[in-house]
Amino acid sequence: MMSNILRGLSVLLAVGLIIGAFIGSEGLADEATQNAMLPPCTVEEGLPFVQDDEVTCYWGMSEETLLLDEEIDLAEVSVEFTWEKSGVWIGIAEATEASKCTERDGYYECDKYAVDLIAGGETSNGQFTWKASSGEYRFVAGGDDAQSLQQFEVDWNYQATLPQSTAWSLVIAGLGIGLFSLVGWKRMTNLLADLL
């Protein structure tokens, strides 16, 4: 009775591995639109009527972190970001970069160029692609000084696929477990022992 249950579970595991390999090699995808907002600039007033006010603008960093578990490293994950508004950009930074910024109500205010970006940024020109890996990340938004207090929409979509080597490893493992389950563990180990 117990051996039949184990055999049934082994067959289910084998089928699950093979199906997972085929689904993973086809890939998973999703897309959405998010709002991004630039933090307000500060203005230090100069002499009256001279128009020598000093304007300081900042980069904004998201308060929420994006946590990607180590399992993501088994797949090839590509995330594409696009936006239509000119004079603005977004980027990706490691979550620890928030220590270089000042926490505000719902976001972090960062001095320009104080944060190290791993993808995107000023040269992204309306779009960039990020090859994601495990870790903790935050989104960063910036733009021209005239773009302070501006909100803009960012479209993103991702594609996650298993590398062929991982997919084939799952298929081979599934077939091996399935074969052991159908033939029987004892008979299969005896057969392998005779062959070796």
Secondary structure, 3 states (H helix, E strand, C coil): CHHHHHHHHHHHHHHHHHHHHHHHHHCEEEEEEEEEECCCCEEECCCCCCCCCEEECEEEEECCCEEECHHHHHCEEEEEEECCCCCEEEEEEEHHHHHHCEECCCEEEEECCCCCEEEECHHHCCEEEEEECCEEEEEEEEECHHHCCCEEEEEEEEEEECCHHHHHHHHHHHHHHHHHHHHCHHHHHHHHHHHC
